[in-house]
Protein backbone atom coordinates (compact mmCIF):
# COMPACT_ATOMS: atom_id res chain seq x y z
CA UNK A 1 0.00 0.00 0.00
CA UNK A 2 1.40 3.37 -1.07
CA UNK A 3 1.11 6.32 1.26
CA UNK A 4 0.30 9.56 -0.49
CA UNK A 5 2.63 12.37 0.51
CA UNK A 6 1.34 15.70 -0.82
CA UNK A 7 3.95 18.20 -1.90
CA UNK A 8 3.79 21.73 -3.19
CA UNK A 9 5.70 22.16 -6.42
CA UNK A 10 8.34 24.86 -6.06
CA UNK A 11 7.60 26.25 -9.52
CA UNK A 12 3.96 26.75 -8.52
CA UNK A 13 4.80 28.10 -5.07
CA UNK A 14 7.19 30.66 -6.54
CA UNK A 15 4.46 32.23 -8.67
CA UNK A 16 1.95 32.62 -5.87
CA UNK A 17 1.61 35.80 -3.85
CA UNK A 18 -0.12 33.95 -1.00
CA UNK A 19 2.11 31.25 0.52
CA UNK A 20 -0.95 29.43 1.90
CA UNK A 21 -2.28 28.73 -1.60
CA UNK A 22 -2.20 25.16 -2.91
CA UNK A 23 -2.89 24.05 -6.47
CA UNK A 24 -4.96 20.89 -6.85
CA UNK A 25 -6.83 18.91 -9.47
CA UNK A 26 -10.39 17.74 -8.86
CA UNK A 27 -12.62 15.70 -11.14
CA UNK A 28 -16.17 17.08 -11.17
CA UNK A 29 -19.33 15.83 -12.84
CA UNK A 30 -19.77 17.73 -16.12
CA UNK A 31 -23.12 19.25 -15.18
CA UNK A 32 -21.76 20.54 -11.85
CA UNK A 33 -18.74 22.08 -13.58
CA UNK A 34 -20.97 23.74 -16.19
CA UNK A 35 -23.32 25.14 -13.52
CA UNK A 36 -20.37 26.55 -11.55
CA UNK A 37 -18.82 28.02 -14.70
CA UNK A 38 -22.12 29.68 -15.65
CA UNK A 39 -22.44 31.08 -12.12
CA UNK A 40 -18.93 32.49 -12.41
CA UNK A 41 -19.75 34.15 -15.73
CA UNK A 42 -23.00 35.56 -14.31
CA UNK A 43 -21.08 37.05 -11.38
CA UNK A 44 -18.25 38.26 -13.65
CA UNK A 45 -15.85 36.18 -11.59
CA UNK A 46 -13.56 33.28 -12.38
CA UNK A 47 -14.33 29.67 -11.56
CA UNK A 48 -11.67 29.64 -8.84
CA UNK A 49 -13.42 32.43 -6.93
CA UNK A 50 -16.80 30.68 -7.15
CA UNK A 51 -15.32 27.40 -5.91
CA UNK A 52 -13.50 29.09 -3.02
CA UNK A 53 -16.69 30.87 -1.94
CA UNK A 54 -18.69 27.64 -2.17
CA UNK A 55 -16.16 25.72 -0.07
CA UNK A 56 -16.00 28.51 2.51
CA UNK A 57 -19.79 28.47 2.83
CA UNK A 58 -19.88 24.65 3.02
CA UNK A 59 -17.20 24.60 5.71
CA UNK A 60 -18.78 27.46 7.66
CA UNK A 61 -15.78 29.73 7.23
CA UNK A 62 -16.19 33.48 6.83
CA UNK A 63 -15.83 34.63 3.24
CA UNK A 64 -12.81 36.76 2.44
CA UNK A 65 -13.47 40.14 0.85
CA UNK A 66 -10.76 39.72 -1.74
CA UNK A 67 -9.64 36.33 -3.01
CA UNK A 68 -5.98 36.52 -4.07
CA UNK A 69 -5.42 36.03 -7.79
CA UNK A 70 -2.81 33.61 -9.08
CA UNK A 71 -2.48 35.05 -12.56
CA UNK A 72 -3.54 31.79 -14.20
CA UNK A 73 -6.81 31.43 -16.05
CA UNK A 74 -9.22 28.58 -15.43
CA UNK A 75 -10.30 26.46 -18.38
mmCIF file of the N, C-alpha and C atoms, coordinates in Angstrom:
data_MODEL
# 
_entry.id   MODEL 
# 
loop_
_atom_site.group_PDB 
_atom_site.id 
_atom_site.type_symbol 
_atom_site.label_atom_id 
_atom_site.label_alt_id 
_atom_site.label_comp_id 
_atom_site.label_asym_id 
_atom_site.label_entity_id 
_atom_site.label_seq_id 
_atom_site.pdbx_PDB_ins_code 
_atom_site.Cartn_x 
_atom_site.Cartn_y 
_atom_site.Cartn_z 
_atom_site.occupancy 
_atom_site.B_iso_or_equiv 
_atom_site.pdbx_formal_charge 
_atom_site.auth_seq_id 
_atom_site.auth_comp_id 
_atom_site.auth_asym_id 
_atom_site.auth_atom_id 
_atom_site.pdbx_PDB_model_num 
ATOM 1   N N  . UNK A 1 1  ? 0.837   -1.180 0.000   1.00 0.00 ? 1  UNK A N  1 
ATOM 2   C CA . UNK A 1 1  ? 0.000   0.000  0.000   1.00 0.00 ? 1  UNK A CA 1 
ATOM 3   C C  . UNK A 1 1  ? 0.881   1.242  0.000   1.00 0.00 ? 1  UNK A C  1 
ATOM 4   N N  . UNK A 1 2  ? 0.632   2.136  -0.975  1.00 0.00 ? 2  UNK A N  1 
ATOM 5   C CA . UNK A 1 2  ? 1.402   3.373  -1.071  1.00 0.00 ? 2  UNK A CA 1 
ATOM 6   C C  . UNK A 1 2  ? 0.774   4.451  -0.213  1.00 0.00 ? 2  UNK A C  1 
ATOM 7   N N  . UNK A 1 3  ? 1.587   5.203  0.457   1.00 0.00 ? 3  UNK A N  1 
ATOM 8   C CA . UNK A 1 3  ? 1.113   6.320  1.258   1.00 0.00 ? 3  UNK A CA 1 
ATOM 9   C C  . UNK A 1 3  ? 1.318   7.589  0.448   1.00 0.00 ? 3  UNK A C  1 
ATOM 10  N N  . UNK A 1 4  ? 0.237   8.322  0.272   1.00 0.00 ? 4  UNK A N  1 
ATOM 11  C CA . UNK A 1 4  ? 0.300   9.560  -0.492  1.00 0.00 ? 4  UNK A CA 1 
ATOM 12  C C  . UNK A 1 4  ? 0.926   10.657 0.356   1.00 0.00 ? 4  UNK A C  1 
ATOM 13  N N  . UNK A 1 5  ? 1.967   11.264 -0.175  1.00 0.00 ? 5  UNK A N  1 
ATOM 14  C CA . UNK A 1 5  ? 2.625   12.374 0.512   1.00 0.00 ? 5  UNK A CA 1 
ATOM 15  C C  . UNK A 1 5  ? 2.471   13.617 -0.347  1.00 0.00 ? 5  UNK A C  1 
ATOM 16  N N  . UNK A 1 6  ? 1.536   14.510 0.004   1.00 0.00 ? 6  UNK A N  1 
ATOM 17  C CA . UNK A 1 6  ? 1.344   15.705 -0.822  1.00 0.00 ? 6  UNK A CA 1 
ATOM 18  C C  . UNK A 1 6  ? 2.573   16.601 -0.761  1.00 0.00 ? 6  UNK A C  1 
ATOM 19  N N  . UNK A 1 7  ? 2.840   17.263 -1.869  1.00 0.00 ? 7  UNK A N  1 
ATOM 20  C CA . UNK A 1 7  ? 3.952   18.204 -1.904  1.00 0.00 ? 7  UNK A CA 1 
ATOM 21  C C  . UNK A 1 7  ? 3.554   19.378 -2.773  1.00 0.00 ? 7  UNK A C  1 
ATOM 22  N N  . UNK A 1 8  ? 4.044   20.527 -2.421  1.00 0.00 ? 8  UNK A N  1 
ATOM 23  C CA . UNK A 1 8  ? 3.791   21.735 -3.191  1.00 0.00 ? 8  UNK A CA 1 
ATOM 24  C C  . UNK A 1 8  ? 4.951   21.928 -4.154  1.00 0.00 ? 8  UNK A C  1 
ATOM 25  N N  . UNK A 1 9  ? 4.653   21.990 -5.428  1.00 0.00 ? 9  UNK A N  1 
ATOM 26  C CA . UNK A 1 9  ? 5.703   22.162 -6.415  1.00 0.00 ? 9  UNK A CA 1 
ATOM 27  C C  . UNK A 1 9  ? 6.339   23.532 -6.257  1.00 0.00 ? 9  UNK A C  1 
ATOM 28  N N  . UNK A 1 10 ? 7.657   23.579 -6.263  1.00 0.00 ? 10 UNK A N  1 
ATOM 29  C CA . UNK A 1 10 ? 8.343   24.855 -6.057  1.00 0.00 ? 10 UNK A CA 1 
ATOM 30  C C  . UNK A 1 10 ? 8.065   25.834 -7.185  1.00 0.00 ? 10 UNK A C  1 
ATOM 31  N N  . UNK A 1 11 ? 7.897   25.348 -8.401  1.00 0.00 ? 11 UNK A N  1 
ATOM 32  C CA . UNK A 1 11 ? 7.603   26.250 -9.517  1.00 0.00 ? 11 UNK A CA 1 
ATOM 33  C C  . UNK A 1 11 ? 6.256   26.928 -9.312  1.00 0.00 ? 11 UNK A C  1 
ATOM 34  N N  . UNK A 1 12 ? 5.287   26.183 -8.787  1.00 0.00 ? 12 UNK A N  1 
ATOM 35  C CA . UNK A 1 12 ? 3.963   26.749 -8.519  1.00 0.00 ? 12 UNK A CA 1 
ATOM 36  C C  . UNK A 1 12 ? 4.036   27.691 -7.330  1.00 0.00 ? 12 UNK A C  1 
ATOM 37  N N  . UNK A 1 13 ? 4.723   27.284 -6.276  1.00 0.00 ? 13 UNK A N  1 
ATOM 38  C CA . UNK A 1 13 ? 4.802   28.100 -5.070  1.00 0.00 ? 13 UNK A CA 1 
ATOM 39  C C  . UNK A 1 13 ? 5.487   29.427 -5.354  1.00 0.00 ? 13 UNK A C  1 
ATOM 40  N N  . UNK A 1 14 ? 6.470   29.439 -6.236  1.00 0.00 ? 14 UNK A N  1 
ATOM 41  C CA . UNK A 1 14 ? 7.191   30.661 -6.542  1.00 0.00 ? 14 UNK A CA 1 
ATOM 42  C C  . UNK A 1 14 ? 6.332   31.703 -7.229  1.00 0.00 ? 14 UNK A C  1 
ATOM 43  N N  . UNK A 1 15 ? 5.326   31.301 -7.949  1.00 0.00 ? 15 UNK A N  1 
ATOM 44  C CA . UNK A 1 15 ? 4.455   32.226 -8.675  1.00 0.00 ? 15 UNK A CA 1 
ATOM 45  C C  . UNK A 1 15 ? 3.375   32.825 -7.793  1.00 0.00 ? 15 UNK A C  1 
ATOM 46  N N  . UNK A 1 16 ? 3.066   32.207 -6.705  1.00 0.00 ? 16 UNK A N  1 
ATOM 47  C CA . UNK A 1 16 ? 1.950   32.618 -5.875  1.00 0.00 ? 16 UNK A CA 1 
ATOM 48  C C  . UNK A 1 16 ? 2.330   33.766 -4.953  1.00 0.00 ? 16 UNK A C  1 
ATOM 49  N N  . UNK A 1 17 ? 1.376   34.692 -4.771  1.00 0.00 ? 17 UNK A N  1 
ATOM 50  C CA . UNK A 1 17 ? 1.614   35.797 -3.849  1.00 0.00 ? 17 UNK A CA 1 
ATOM 51  C C  . UNK A 1 17 ? 1.213   35.403 -2.435  1.00 0.00 ? 17 UNK A C  1 
ATOM 52  N N  . UNK A 1 18 ? 0.359   34.409 -2.301  1.00 0.00 ? 18 UNK A N  1 
ATOM 53  C CA . UNK A 1 18 ? -0.119  33.954 -0.998  1.00 0.00 ? 18 UNK A CA 1 
ATOM 54  C C  . UNK A 1 18 ? 0.495   32.587 -0.726  1.00 0.00 ? 18 UNK A C  1 
ATOM 55  N N  . UNK A 1 19 ? 1.390   32.496 0.266   1.00 0.00 ? 19 UNK A N  1 
ATOM 56  C CA . UNK A 1 19 ? 2.109   31.250 0.517   1.00 0.00 ? 19 UNK A CA 1 
ATOM 57  C C  . UNK A 1 19 ? 1.204   30.132 1.027   1.00 0.00 ? 19 UNK A C  1 
ATOM 58  N N  . UNK A 1 20 ? -0.030  30.450 1.423   1.00 0.00 ? 20 UNK A N  1 
ATOM 59  C CA . UNK A 1 20 ? -0.954  29.427 1.902   1.00 0.00 ? 20 UNK A CA 1 
ATOM 60  C C  . UNK A 1 20 ? -1.803  28.843 0.771   1.00 0.00 ? 20 UNK A C  1 
ATOM 61  N N  . UNK A 1 21 ? -1.515  29.199 -0.457  1.00 0.00 ? 21 UNK A N  1 
ATOM 62  C CA . UNK A 1 21 ? -2.281  28.731 -1.601  1.00 0.00 ? 21 UNK A CA 1 
ATOM 63  C C  . UNK A 1 21 ? -1.715  27.409 -2.094  1.00 0.00 ? 21 UNK A C  1 
ATOM 64  N N  . UNK A 1 22 ? -2.603  26.471 -2.404  1.00 0.00 ? 22 UNK A N  1 
ATOM 65  C CA . UNK A 1 22 ? -2.200  25.165 -2.914  1.00 0.00 ? 22 UNK A CA 1 
ATOM 66  C C  . UNK A 1 22 ? -2.963  24.896 -4.203  1.00 0.00 ? 22 UNK A C  1 
ATOM 67  N N  . UNK A 1 23 ? -2.264  24.404 -5.199  1.00 0.00 ? 23 UNK A N  1 
ATOM 68  C CA . UNK A 1 23 ? -2.888  24.053 -6.467  1.00 0.00 ? 23 UNK A CA 1 
ATOM 69  C C  . UNK A 1 23 ? -3.282  22.585 -6.412  1.00 0.00 ? 23 UNK A C  1 
ATOM 70  N N  . UNK A 1 24 ? -4.493  22.266 -6.872  1.00 0.00 ? 24 UNK A N  1 
ATOM 71  C CA . UNK A 1 24 ? -4.958  20.888 -6.853  1.00 0.00 ? 24 UNK A CA 1 
ATOM 72  C C  . UNK A 1 24 ? -5.786  20.603 -8.091  1.00 0.00 ? 24 UNK A C  1 
ATOM 73  N N  . UNK A 1 25 ? -5.989  19.338 -8.362  1.00 0.00 ? 25 UNK A N  1 
ATOM 74  C CA . UNK A 1 25 ? -6.833  18.907 -9.471  1.00 0.00 ? 25 UNK A CA 1 
ATOM 75  C C  . UNK A 1 25 ? -7.987  18.105 -8.894  1.00 0.00 ? 25 UNK A C  1 
ATOM 76  N N  . UNK A 1 26 ? -9.194  18.426 -9.344  1.00 0.00 ? 26 UNK A N  1 
ATOM 77  C CA . UNK A 1 26 ? -10.392 17.741 -8.861  1.00 0.00 ? 26 UNK A CA 1 
ATOM 78  C C  . UNK A 1 26 ? -11.233 17.356 -10.061 1.00 0.00 ? 26 UNK A C  1 
ATOM 79  N N  . UNK A 1 27 ? -11.701 16.129 -10.084 1.00 0.00 ? 27 UNK A N  1 
ATOM 80  C CA . UNK A 1 27 ? -12.617 15.705 -11.139 1.00 0.00 ? 27 UNK A CA 1 
ATOM 81  C C  . UNK A 1 27 ? -14.034 15.985 -10.671 1.00 0.00 ? 27 UNK A C  1 
ATOM 82  N N  . UNK A 1 28 ? -14.798 16.714 -11.492 1.00 0.00 ? 28 UNK A N  1 
ATOM 83  C CA . UNK A 1 28 ? -16.175 17.080 -11.166 1.00 0.00 ? 28 UNK A CA 1 
ATOM 84  C C  . UNK A 1 28 ? -17.113 16.511 -12.222 1.00 0.00 ? 28 UNK A C  1 
ATOM 85  N N  . UNK A 1 29 ? -18.346 16.204 -11.824 1.00 0.00 ? 29 UNK A N  1 
ATOM 86  C CA . UNK A 1 29 ? -19.334 15.835 -12.840 1.00 0.00 ? 29 UNK A CA 1 
ATOM 87  C C  . UNK A 1 29 ? -19.512 17.005 -13.816 1.00 0.00 ? 29 UNK A C  1 
ATOM 88  N N  . UNK A 1 30 ? -19.665 16.700 -15.084 1.00 0.00 ? 30 UNK A N  1 
ATOM 89  C CA . UNK A 1 30 ? -19.767 17.734 -16.117 1.00 0.00 ? 30 UNK A CA 1 
ATOM 90  C C  . UNK A 1 30 ? -20.849 18.766 -15.849 1.00 0.00 ? 30 UNK A C  1 
ATOM 91  N N  . UNK A 1 31 ? -22.010 18.321 -15.434 1.00 0.00 ? 31 UNK A N  1 
ATOM 92  C CA . UNK A 1 31 ? -23.116 19.254 -15.178 1.00 0.00 ? 31 UNK A CA 1 
ATOM 93  C C  . UNK A 1 31 ? -22.806 20.200 -14.019 1.00 0.00 ? 31 UNK A C  1 
ATOM 94  N N  . UNK A 1 32 ? -22.135 19.697 -12.986 1.00 0.00 ? 32 UNK A N  1 
ATOM 95  C CA . UNK A 1 32 ? -21.761 20.540 -11.852 1.00 0.00 ? 32 UNK A CA 1 
ATOM 96  C C  . UNK A 1 32 ? -20.725 21.575 -12.287 1.00 0.00 ? 32 UNK A C  1 
ATOM 97  N N  . UNK A 1 33 ? -19.752 21.154 -13.072 1.00 0.00 ? 33 UNK A N  1 
ATOM 98  C CA . UNK A 1 33 ? -18.740 22.075 -13.579 1.00 0.00 ? 33 UNK A CA 1 
ATOM 99  C C  . UNK A 1 33 ? -19.384 23.167 -14.429 1.00 0.00 ? 33 UNK A C  1 
ATOM 100 N N  . UNK A 1 34 ? -20.296 22.767 -15.325 1.00 0.00 ? 34 UNK A N  1 
ATOM 101 C CA . UNK A 1 34 ? -20.967 23.743 -16.186 1.00 0.00 ? 34 UNK A CA 1 
ATOM 102 C C  . UNK A 1 34 ? -21.784 24.741 -15.376 1.00 0.00 ? 34 UNK A C  1 
ATOM 103 N N  . UNK A 1 35 ? -22.509 24.250 -14.368 1.00 0.00 ? 35 UNK A N  1 
ATOM 104 C CA . UNK A 1 35 ? -23.316 25.144 -13.521 1.00 0.00 ? 35 UNK A CA 1 
ATOM 105 C C  . UNK A 1 35 ? -22.422 26.135 -12.773 1.00 0.00 ? 35 UNK A C  1 
ATOM 106 N N  . UNK A 1 36 ? -21.294 25.668 -12.267 1.00 0.00 ? 36 UNK A N  1 
ATOM 107 C CA . UNK A 1 36 ? -20.367 26.550 -11.555 1.00 0.00 ? 36 UNK A CA 1 
ATOM 108 C C  . UNK A 1 36 ? -19.750 27.565 -12.517 1.00 0.00 ? 36 UNK A C  1 
ATOM 109 N N  . UNK A 1 37 ? -19.413 27.132 -13.706 1.00 0.00 ? 37 UNK A N  1 
ATOM 110 C CA . UNK A 1 37 ? -18.821 28.023 -14.702 1.00 0.00 ? 37 UNK A CA 1 
ATOM 111 C C  . UNK A 1 37 ? -19.825 29.099 -15.126 1.00 0.00 ? 37 UNK A C  1 
ATOM 112 N N  . UNK A 1 38 ? -21.071 28.705 -15.300 1.00 0.00 ? 38 UNK A N  1 
ATOM 113 C CA . UNK A 1 38 ? -22.119 29.675 -15.652 1.00 0.00 ? 38 UNK A CA 1 
ATOM 114 C C  . UNK A 1 38 ? -22.310 30.672 -14.515 1.00 0.00 ? 38 UNK A C  1 
ATOM 115 N N  . UNK A 1 39 ? -22.311 30.186 -13.272 1.00 0.00 ? 39 UNK A N  1 
ATOM 116 C CA . UNK A 1 39 ? -22.437 31.085 -12.118 1.00 0.00 ? 39 UNK A CA 1 
ATOM 117 C C  . UNK A 1 39 ? -21.288 32.084 -12.109 1.00 0.00 ? 39 UNK A C  1 
ATOM 118 N N  . UNK A 1 40 ? -20.090 31.600 -12.386 1.00 0.00 ? 40 UNK A N  1 
ATOM 119 C CA . UNK A 1 40 ? -18.926 32.492 -12.415 1.00 0.00 ? 40 UNK A CA 1 
ATOM 120 C C  . UNK A 1 40 ? -19.096 33.567 -13.483 1.00 0.00 ? 40 UNK A C  1 
ATOM 121 N N  . UNK A 1 41 ? -19.545 33.169 -14.657 1.00 0.00 ? 41 UNK A N  1 
ATOM 122 C CA . UNK A 1 41 ? -19.746 34.153 -15.727 1.00 0.00 ? 41 UNK A CA 1 
ATOM 123 C C  . UNK A 1 41 ? -20.835 35.150 -15.353 1.00 0.00 ? 41 UNK A C  1 
ATOM 124 N N  . UNK A 1 42 ? -21.918 34.667 -14.738 1.00 0.00 ? 42 UNK A N  1 
ATOM 125 C CA . UNK A 1 42 ? -22.998 35.555 -14.312 1.00 0.00 ? 42 UNK A CA 1 
ATOM 126 C C  . UNK A 1 42 ? -22.519 36.579 -13.291 1.00 0.00 ? 42 UNK A C  1 
ATOM 127 N N  . UNK A 1 43 ? -21.602 36.167 -12.426 1.00 0.00 ? 43 UNK A N  1 
ATOM 128 C CA . UNK A 1 43 ? -21.078 37.048 -11.381 1.00 0.00 ? 43 UNK A CA 1 
ATOM 129 C C  . UNK A 1 43 ? -19.842 37.821 -11.839 1.00 0.00 ? 43 UNK A C  1 
ATOM 130 N N  . UNK A 1 44 ? -19.461 37.641 -13.111 1.00 0.00 ? 44 UNK A N  1 
ATOM 131 C CA . UNK A 1 44 ? -18.254 38.265 -13.651 1.00 0.00 ? 44 UNK A CA 1 
ATOM 132 C C  . UNK A 1 44 ? -17.042 37.948 -12.773 1.00 0.00 ? 44 UNK A C  1 
ATOM 133 N N  . UNK A 1 45 ? -16.949 36.684 -12.419 1.00 0.00 ? 45 UNK A N  1 
ATOM 134 C CA . UNK A 1 45 ? -15.851 36.178 -11.594 1.00 0.00 ? 45 UNK A CA 1 
ATOM 135 C C  . UNK A 1 45 ? -15.226 35.000 -12.323 1.00 0.00 ? 45 UNK A C  1 
ATOM 136 N N  . UNK A 1 46 ? -14.137 34.485 -11.790 1.00 0.00 ? 46 UNK A N  1 
ATOM 137 C CA . UNK A 1 46 ? -13.560 33.283 -12.375 1.00 0.00 ? 46 UNK A CA 1 
ATOM 138 C C  . UNK A 1 46 ? -14.048 32.057 -11.595 1.00 0.00 ? 46 UNK A C  1 
ATOM 139 N N  . UNK A 1 47 ? -13.869 30.911 -12.180 1.00 0.00 ? 47 UNK A N  1 
ATOM 140 C CA . UNK A 1 47 ? -14.328 29.670 -11.565 1.00 0.00 ? 47 UNK A CA 1 
ATOM 141 C C  . UNK A 1 47 ? -13.664 29.449 -10.210 1.00 0.00 ? 47 UNK A C  1 
ATOM 142 N N  . UNK A 1 48 ? -12.411 29.796 -10.099 1.00 0.00 ? 48 UNK A N  1 
ATOM 143 C CA . UNK A 1 48 ? -11.666 29.642 -8.842  1.00 0.00 ? 48 UNK A CA 1 
ATOM 144 C C  . UNK A 1 48 ? -12.362 30.391 -7.695  1.00 0.00 ? 48 UNK A C  1 
ATOM 145 N N  . UNK A 1 49 ? -12.765 31.620 -7.958  1.00 0.00 ? 49 UNK A N  1 
ATOM 146 C CA . UNK A 1 49 ? -13.424 32.431 -6.934  1.00 0.00 ? 49 UNK A CA 1 
ATOM 147 C C  . UNK A 1 49 ? -14.746 31.803 -6.504  1.00 0.00 ? 49 UNK A C  1 
ATOM 148 N N  . UNK A 1 50 ? -15.516 31.317 -7.463  1.00 0.00 ? 50 UNK A N  1 
ATOM 149 C CA . UNK A 1 50 ? -16.800 30.682 -7.146  1.00 0.00 ? 50 UNK A CA 1 
ATOM 150 C C  . UNK A 1 50 ? -16.578 29.427 -6.309  1.00 0.00 ? 50 UNK A C  1 
ATOM 151 N N  . UNK A 1 51 ? -15.592 28.623 -6.661  1.00 0.00 ? 51 UNK A N  1 
ATOM 152 C CA . UNK A 1 51 ? -15.324 27.398 -5.911  1.00 0.00 ? 51 UNK A CA 1 
ATOM 153 C C  . UNK A 1 51 ? -14.830 27.701 -4.495  1.00 0.00 ? 51 UNK A C  1 
ATOM 154 N N  . UNK A 1 52 ? -13.984 28.714 -4.356  1.00 0.00 ? 52 UNK A N  1 
ATOM 155 C CA . UNK A 1 52 ? -13.503 29.088 -3.025  1.00 0.00 ? 52 UNK A CA 1 
ATOM 156 C C  . UNK A 1 52 ? -14.667 29.547 -2.156  1.00 0.00 ? 52 UNK A C  1 
ATOM 157 N N  . UNK A 1 53 ? -15.530 30.396 -2.705  1.00 0.00 ? 53 UNK A N  1 
ATOM 158 C CA . UNK A 1 53 ? -16.691 30.872 -1.936  1.00 0.00 ? 53 UNK A CA 1 
ATOM 159 C C  . UNK A 1 53 ? -17.613 29.718 -1.544  1.00 0.00 ? 53 UNK A C  1 
ATOM 160 N N  . UNK A 1 54 ? -17.825 28.781 -2.459  1.00 0.00 ? 54 UNK A N  1 
ATOM 161 C CA . UNK A 1 54 ? -18.694 27.637 -2.168  1.00 0.00 ? 54 UNK A CA 1 
ATOM 162 C C  . UNK A 1 54 ? -18.104 26.770 -1.064  1.00 0.00 ? 54 UNK A C  1 
ATOM 163 N N  . UNK A 1 55 ? -16.807 26.527 -1.112  1.00 0.00 ? 55 UNK A N  1 
ATOM 164 C CA . UNK A 1 55 ? -16.161 25.720 -0.072  1.00 0.00 ? 55 UNK A CA 1 
ATOM 165 C C  . UNK A 1 55 ? -16.172 26.443 1.276   1.00 0.00 ? 55 UNK A C  1 
ATOM 166 N N  . UNK A 1 56 ? -15.957 27.746 1.263   1.00 0.00 ? 56 UNK A N  1 
ATOM 167 C CA . UNK A 1 56 ? -16.003 28.509 2.513   1.00 0.00 ? 56 UNK A CA 1 
ATOM 168 C C  . UNK A 1 56 ? -17.389 28.427 3.142   1.00 0.00 ? 56 UNK A C  1 
ATOM 169 N N  . UNK A 1 57 ? -18.416 28.559 2.316   1.00 0.00 ? 57 UNK A N  1 
ATOM 170 C CA . UNK A 1 57 ? -19.787 28.469 2.829   1.00 0.00 ? 57 UNK A CA 1 
ATOM 171 C C  . UNK A 1 57 ? -20.068 27.064 3.361   1.00 0.00 ? 57 UNK A C  1 
ATOM 172 N N  . UNK A 1 58 ? -19.668 26.044 2.622   1.00 0.00 ? 58 UNK A N  1 
ATOM 173 C CA . UNK A 1 58 ? -19.884 24.653 3.020   1.00 0.00 ? 58 UNK A CA 1 
ATOM 174 C C  . UNK A 1 58 ? -19.190 24.341 4.341   1.00 0.00 ? 58 UNK A C  1 
ATOM 175 N N  . UNK A 1 59 ? -17.980 24.870 4.506   1.00 0.00 ? 59 UNK A N  1 
ATOM 176 C CA . UNK A 1 59 ? -17.201 24.604 5.714   1.00 0.00 ? 59 UNK A CA 1 
ATOM 177 C C  . UNK A 1 59 ? -17.518 25.568 6.855   1.00 0.00 ? 59 UNK A C  1 
ATOM 178 N N  . UNK A 1 60 ? -18.399 26.518 6.610   1.00 0.00 ? 60 UNK A N  1 
ATOM 179 C CA . UNK A 1 60 ? -18.784 27.459 7.656   1.00 0.00 ? 60 UNK A CA 1 
ATOM 180 C C  . UNK A 1 60 ? -17.704 28.461 7.988   1.00 0.00 ? 60 UNK A C  1 
ATOM 181 N N  . UNK A 1 61 ? -16.845 28.754 7.019   1.00 0.00 ? 61 UNK A N  1 
ATOM 182 C CA . UNK A 1 61 ? -15.785 29.733 7.231   1.00 0.00 ? 61 UNK A CA 1 
ATOM 183 C C  . UNK A 1 61 ? -16.233 31.080 6.692   1.00 0.00 ? 61 UNK A C  1 
ATOM 184 N N  . UNK A 1 62 ? -15.813 32.154 7.346   1.00 0.00 ? 62 UNK A N  1 
ATOM 185 C CA . UNK A 1 62 ? -16.187 33.477 6.833   1.00 0.00 ? 62 UNK A CA 1 
ATOM 186 C C  . UNK A 1 62 ? -15.560 33.721 5.462   1.00 0.00 ? 62 UNK A C  1 
ATOM 187 N N  . UNK A 1 63 ? -16.331 34.324 4.586   1.00 0.00 ? 63 UNK A N  1 
ATOM 188 C CA . UNK A 1 63 ? -15.834 34.630 3.244   1.00 0.00 ? 63 UNK A CA 1 
ATOM 189 C C  . UNK A 1 63 ? -14.836 35.774 3.319   1.00 0.00 ? 63 UNK A C  1 
ATOM 190 N N  . UNK A 1 64 ? -13.803 35.683 2.513   1.00 0.00 ? 64 UNK A N  1 
ATOM 191 C CA . UNK A 1 64 ? -12.814 36.757 2.440   1.00 0.00 ? 64 UNK A CA 1 
ATOM 192 C C  . UNK A 1 64 ? -13.324 37.806 1.466   1.00 0.00 ? 64 UNK A C  1 
ATOM 193 N N  . UNK A 1 65 ? -13.040 39.067 1.753   1.00 0.00 ? 65 UNK A N  1 
ATOM 194 C CA . UNK A 1 65 ? -13.469 40.139 0.854   1.00 0.00 ? 65 UNK A CA 1 
ATOM 195 C C  . UNK A 1 65 ? -12.795 40.033 -0.497  1.00 0.00 ? 65 UNK A C  1 
ATOM 196 N N  . UNK A 1 66 ? -11.501 39.821 -0.491  1.00 0.00 ? 66 UNK A N  1 
ATOM 197 C CA . UNK A 1 66 ? -10.757 39.716 -1.740  1.00 0.00 ? 66 UNK A CA 1 
ATOM 198 C C  . UNK A 1 66 ? -10.044 38.381 -1.775  1.00 0.00 ? 66 UNK A C  1 
ATOM 199 N N  . UNK A 1 67 ? -10.314 37.611 -2.819  1.00 0.00 ? 67 UNK A N  1 
ATOM 200 C CA . UNK A 1 67 ? -9.644  36.328 -3.006  1.00 0.00 ? 67 UNK A CA 1 
ATOM 201 C C  . UNK A 1 67 ? -8.392  36.601 -3.829  1.00 0.00 ? 67 UNK A C  1 
ATOM 202 N N  . UNK A 1 68 ? -7.214  36.238 -3.317  1.00 0.00 ? 68 UNK A N  1 
ATOM 203 C CA . UNK A 1 68 ? -5.985  36.520 -4.065  1.00 0.00 ? 68 UNK A CA 1 
ATOM 204 C C  . UNK A 1 68 ? -5.974  35.847 -5.425  1.00 0.00 ? 68 UNK A C  1 
ATOM 205 N N  . UNK A 1 69 ? -5.509  36.563 -6.434  1.00 0.00 ? 69 UNK A N  1 
ATOM 206 C CA . UNK A 1 69 ? -5.416  36.025 -7.790  1.00 0.00 ? 69 UNK A CA 1 
ATOM 207 C C  . UNK A 1 69 ? -4.071  35.355 -7.994  1.00 0.00 ? 69 UNK A C  1 
ATOM 208 N N  . UNK A 1 70 ? -4.067  34.318 -8.806  1.00 0.00 ? 70 UNK A N  1 
ATOM 209 C CA . UNK A 1 70 ? -2.814  33.612 -9.077  1.00 0.00 ? 70 UNK A CA 1 
ATOM 210 C C  . UNK A 1 70 ? -2.214  34.030 -10.408 1.00 0.00 ? 70 UNK A C  1 
ATOM 211 N N  . UNK A 1 71 ? -2.981  34.676 -11.247 1.00 0.00 ? 71 UNK A N  1 
ATOM 212 C CA . UNK A 1 71 ? -2.484  35.054 -12.555 1.00 0.00 ? 71 UNK A CA 1 
ATOM 213 C C  . UNK A 1 71 ? -2.782  34.014 -13.603 1.00 0.00 ? 71 UNK A C  1 
ATOM 214 N N  . UNK A 1 72 ? -3.207  32.821 -13.219 1.00 0.00 ? 72 UNK A N  1 
ATOM 215 C CA . UNK A 1 72 ? -3.535  31.790 -14.205 1.00 0.00 ? 72 UNK A CA 1 
ATOM 216 C C  . UNK A 1 72 ? -5.035  31.806 -14.466 1.00 0.00 ? 72 UNK A C  1 
ATOM 217 N N  . UNK A 1 73 ? -5.405  31.474 -15.662 1.00 0.00 ? 73 UNK A N  1 
ATOM 218 C CA . UNK A 1 73 ? -6.811  31.430 -16.046 1.00 0.00 ? 73 UNK A CA 1 
ATOM 219 C C  . UNK A 1 73 ? -7.348  30.014 -15.897 1.00 0.00 ? 73 UNK A C  1 
ATOM 220 N N  . UNK A 1 74 ? -8.598  29.894 -15.484 1.00 0.00 ? 74 UNK A N  1 
ATOM 221 C CA . UNK A 1 74 ? -9.220  28.576 -15.430 1.00 0.00 ? 74 UNK A CA 1 
ATOM 222 C C  . UNK A 1 74 ? -9.712  28.208 -16.813 1.00 0.00 ? 74 UNK A C  1 
ATOM 223 N N  . UNK A 1 75 ? -9.892  26.929 -17.041 1.00 0.00 ? 75 UNK A N  1 
ATOM 224 C CA . UNK A 1 75 ? -10.300 26.464 -18.376 1.00 0.00 ? 75 UNK A CA 1 
ATOM 225 C C  . UNK A 1 75 ? -11.743 26.111 -18.428 1.00 0.00 ? 75 UNK A C  1 
# 
